[in-house]
Amino acid sequence: MCVRWGQRALDCFYRGKRKTMKKTAVYAFAVVVTLTASGCFSLSWAHNRRHVRKFIDELVQLHQDIDKVIFGLDRNPAE
């Protein structure tokens, strides 16, 4: 627990800053890995949007496959 006065307050402040910096570094690293892992990075939003759309389509297909194989459910057009 942080005390609101003296050196301890400064320690708590800097500890919070370090946690924030670590989180930011982890998020930045995740973005870099995501963009470079595919081997196809572009500054064109239209091109990147195609990749995102394909990823979403693959997740939908995976969900449908799981529904069919595990639960025996056929695709419902109403969904």
C-alpha positions in Angstrom: 0.0 0.0 0.0 1.3 3.4 -0.9 1.7 6.2 1.6 0.8 9.6 0.3 3.8 11.5 1.7 7.5 11.4 1.7 9.9 9.0 -0.1 7.4 6.2 -0.1 5.0 8.2 -2.2 7.8 8.8 -4.7 8.6 5.0 -4.7 5.0 4.2 -5.4 4.8 6.7 -8.1 7.9 5.4 -9.9 6.8 1.8 -9.4 3.5 2.6 -11.1 5.4 4.3 -13.9 7.6 1.2 -14.4 4.5 -1.0 -14.6 3.0 1.3 -17.2 6.2 1.3 -19.2 6.4 -2.5 -19.0 2.8 -2.8 -20.2 3.4 -0.3 -23.1 6.6 -2.2 -24.1 4.7 -5.6 -24.1 1.9 -4.1 -26.2 4.4 -2.5 -28.6 6.3 -5.8 -28.9 3.0 -7.7 -29.6 2.1 -5.2 -32.4 5.6 -5.5 -33.9 5.4 -9.3 -33.8 1.9 -9.3 -35.3 2.9 -7.0 -38.1 6.2 -8.7 -39.0 5.2 -12.4 -38.4 3.0 -12.5 -41.5 5.9 -11.2 -43.6 3.6 -8.8 -45.2 3.5 -5.3 -43.7 2.1 -2.4 -45.6 1.3 1.2 -44.7 -1.8 0.9 -46.9 -4.9 0.5 -44.7 -6.8 -1.2 -47.5 -4.2 -3.9 -47.7 -4.0 -4.4 -44.0 -7.8 -4.4 -43.7 -7.8 -7.4 -46.1 -5.5 -9.3 -43.8 -7.7 -8.5 -40.7 -10.8 -9.5 -42.6 -9.3 -12.8 -43.6 -8.2 -13.4 -40.0 -11.8 -12.8 -38.9 -13.2 -15.1 -41.6 -10.8 -17.8 -40.5 -12.0 -17.4 -36.9 -15.6 -17.7 -38.0 -14.8 -20.8 -40.0 -13.0 -22.3 -37.0 -16.0 -21.6 -34.8 -18.4 -23.3 -37.3 -16.1 -26.3 -37.5 -16.0 -26.6 -33.7 -19.8 -26.4 -33.6 -20.2 -29.1 -36.3 -17.5 -31.5 -35.0 -17.9 -31.2 -31.3 -21.6 -30.2 -30.8 -23.1 -31.7 -34.0 -24.7 -28.4 -35.0 -25.2 -27.4 -38.6 -24.7 -23.8 -39.8 -27.7 -21.7 -39.0 -28.4 -19.0 -41.6 -30.1 -16.9 -39.0 -26.9 -16.4 -37.1 
